[in-house]
Amino acid sequence: MENCRENAIMLREGLEKTGRFNIVSKDEGVPLVAFSLKDNSLHNEFEVSETLRRFGWIVPAYTMPADAQHVTVLRVVIREDFSRTLAERLVFDIVKVLHELDTLPARLSAKMEEVGEENLVIKNNGKKTEIEVQREVTDFWKKFVLARKAAVC
């Protein structure tokens, strides 16, 4: 457990050094690192999570429960087989993902607006819930990433 805790600290420090994340987890208890983007105007945690999958990482992104739905985090649980080398590689891959996302022409939610509201399902007296918007953004992002993969290969 001490090794897991040290690797969690190493991961946290690596993410802090990027200057792009707020660490929201505590150092006590389960060895995990939960973090969110300081600036999600260009891309969000769901886009980071999805792009990390291309590098073989499964880093879930999710919104917090009731009364904190506006907070979205990425979470890495440090298991016994998660070494210092893997922690360093994850930080390196996250930096690559952020750089790749930074080079995209515009935030995907802005692209969704270009599609037009007539193509979107609108509920609740003309307003979508946050989870509906989140799902639409995630679905759009998945399609965008898959199309980009197909174009590269």
Beta strands, then each sheet from edge to edge (+ up, - down):
strand 1: 21-23
strand 2: 32-37
strand 3: 61-63
strand 4: 72-77
sheet 1: 1+ 2- 4+ 3-
end
